[in-house]
């Protein structure tokens, strides 16, 4: 393959971002490429742990504070991402800044202002965002089977519907990157096939 890309998978909890990002990472590496695999929130980071405390109900955060907590959690990898892009590695991320836009932007934090903040801090922009468009009810069932106990977002169907609508709006407008909407309600291999079909237009073997 000749051109490295920064690829992000986005979607509500239970949409399959973790699964598809792992599958793509494995596929790229089998083709002989170097790949940096990322996942957000990164709970190994102090700010990531604050996010976990919020999601498990041990900490209350307003939307603006939650937005900034996620942003700092992502900003810690700014130099790492830049170095790997310069070195020719692919970057595959399970969630990234668009999750922050979909989950945490509201009237007090408009999307355009949130993007300006990311720009000020020079947060690297992805080349492609794959949005796995999944019904909230389906996503919730998947998470319940996977985890058993759901966090405050995963078990809130109204929040998931709201976030799903926010993602769809971001995707329609190609906010912050080139978006591709993938039907995430289907079998894993069908989703993977659609993703690879899109990538055929960007990378050559």
N, C-alpha and C positions, 0 to 999 in steps of 0.2 A: 504494500500500500504506500502511496506517495505523500499524502497530506494528513497530518495529524489534526484531530478535532477535539474540541471541548464539548462533550455531550452530556446533557442533563435529563434525567427522568423526573417528571412531576406528576402529581395526582393526589387525591385525598388518601387518607389512611386506609390501607387495604386495597389500593388500586393495582398493586404489583410492581411498584418502582424498585423495590429491593431485588425481587426475582429477576426482572428484566435487565437491571444494571449489572447483576452478577453474570447473567447469560452473555451479555454483550462483551463484558470484560474477558470472559473465558474465550469467546469466539475471536476477539481481536488478538489475544495472546497466542492462540493457536496459529494465527496467520503470521506470527513472528514479530508482532508489535510490542513496544513497551507501553504499559498502561498504568496510569495513576488512578486508583479507585478511591473515591470519596463518598462520604455519607453524612447527611445533616438531618437533625442536629447531631453533633459529635459529642457524645456524653462523656468522653475522656477529658474534655476541656472544662475548666471551672464554669464558664458561661453555659456550656452544654448541660452541666449538672443543674444549674439554675432552671433551665428549661424542663429538665426531668422533674425537679421538685414541683414546678408549676403543673405539669401534666398529671402528676400523681396526687395533686391537691394539697401538697405540703407548703406551698408558697403562692401567694396571690400577687399577680402582676397586672397592671393596666396594659392596654393594647400598645401604647407607645413604648413602655418599658420592655414589653415582650418583643416588640419589633427590634429594639436596639440590642437586646440580649442575643437574639438570633443573628443579627448583623455582625456583632463582635465575634460570635462563634464561627461565622463564615470568614470574616476578615483575617483571622489568624492564619489562614492558608493562602493568603494573597501572594506572598513571595514563592511559596511552594508551587502554586498553580503556574505562576509566571515562569519559573525555572523549567518546569516540565514542558510547557508549551514551547519555550525556546530550544529545549533539547530534542524536540520532535516526538515527544510522547503523546499518546492519546490520553485524554482525561475523561473518565466516566463517573458521574456523580448521581447518587441516589438522593434526590432533592437538592435544592440550593436556594438562591435568593428569590426566585419566583414563588416558592412556598411562603416566604415572608410576605410577599405582596398579596397572595391569595388568602392567607390565614389571618394576617394582622393589620392590613390596611383597611381603614374605614373613613368616616367623615373627618376624624381628627388627624388622620395620616393619609392623605390622598396619594394615589399611586404615583403621580408625577413627581410629587415632593419626595417620596420614598426613593425613587430612582435617582433624583438629584443628590440625595444623601450618599447613595452607593457610588455615584460618580465622583463626588468630592473625595471619597476615601479610596478611589481607584480600584473598586472591586472588579476583578476580571469578569468579562461577559462571555457566556457560552456561545458556541457557533450554532448549536441546535438544541432545542428543547422538545423532547417527546412527552406530550401530555397524554397519559393513560386515562381516558374518559370512562369512568366506571360509575354505575349507579350507587348512590350512597347506601342503599339497603344491601346490595351485593357486597360492597366493601366492608360494611359492618359485620356481616355474617362471616366473611373470610377472617377478619381480625379476631372474632370471638372463637373461631376454631383454632386459630394459630396461638392465641395468647390466653384465652379463658377470661382473664380479668382485663377489661378495657380501661384506658386512661380517660380523662375528662373530655377530651375531644373525640376520641374514637366512639364513645358511647352516646354522643350528642348528635342525633340524626338531623336536627335542625341546623346545627353548626356545619355538619358535613354537606348538607344541601346548599347552604350559603357559600361555602368554600368552593364547591363544585361549580356554582354559577360564576364565582369570581374567576376561577381558572378558565372557564369557557370564554369569558370576556377578554381575558389576557391573551388567549390563544387566537381569537378572532382578529385582534389588533396587532398580533406579533410583537407584543410588548417586550422590549429588552433583548430580543433574539428572534431567530426564525423558529416558529412553532410548527409541529406536526401533531395532529390529533389522531390518536390510535384508540380504537374501540377496546377498552380494557375489560369488557365483560366476557370475552371469549377465552378459549383454551390457551394456555401459556405458549405453546408452539406456534399457534396462529398469530399471536401478538408478536412473537419474535420474528416470524417471517415477514410481517409488514414493516417492522423496524429495519431489517436488513435490506428490504426492497428500497426503502427511502435512502439508505446509506450508499446504495449502488451509484447514486447520482453525485456523491461527494467524494468517494474514495475508490481507488482502483487497485486491484490485486496484481 
